[in-house]
Amino acid sequence: MTPYYSEEHVWLTVEGEIATIGITIHAQEALGDVVFVDLPAVGASIEQGAVAGVVESVKAASDVFMPIGGTVTEVNETLRNDPSLANTDPMGAGWFFKVKLSQTIESAGLLNDVDYQKLTG
């Protein structure tokens, strides 16, 4: 699956109408060791750009902004119980939540790999 990125350093991949969302490697490196995550409630309808959760590290706490509008269908309970997954595998096992999309990738103005590398490079 092709990853997409927001300028707020959140990634997402899409399978059908479900997007899996988490923080990017760049965000994880900037935050340092993640020690706590606050994930949205299943069933919550969240607009693009709204705060969907919080990630806390030994350095700071940071809001997780919704990269695309949708309704939360699942949260990563494993991550909630073991936030270090966001350190070791932020774009894999450390995913945050899944949403049923309420808009298209194209309308969300997300970045592809090349454009995200330019942003963080």
Secondary structure, DSSP 8 states (H G I E B T S, - for coil): ---EE-TTSEEEEEETTEEEEEE-HHHHHHH-SEEEEE---TT-EE-TTSEEEEEEESS-EEEEE-SS-EEEEEE-HHHHH-TTHHHH-TTTTT--EEEEESS-HHHHT-B-HHHHHHHH-
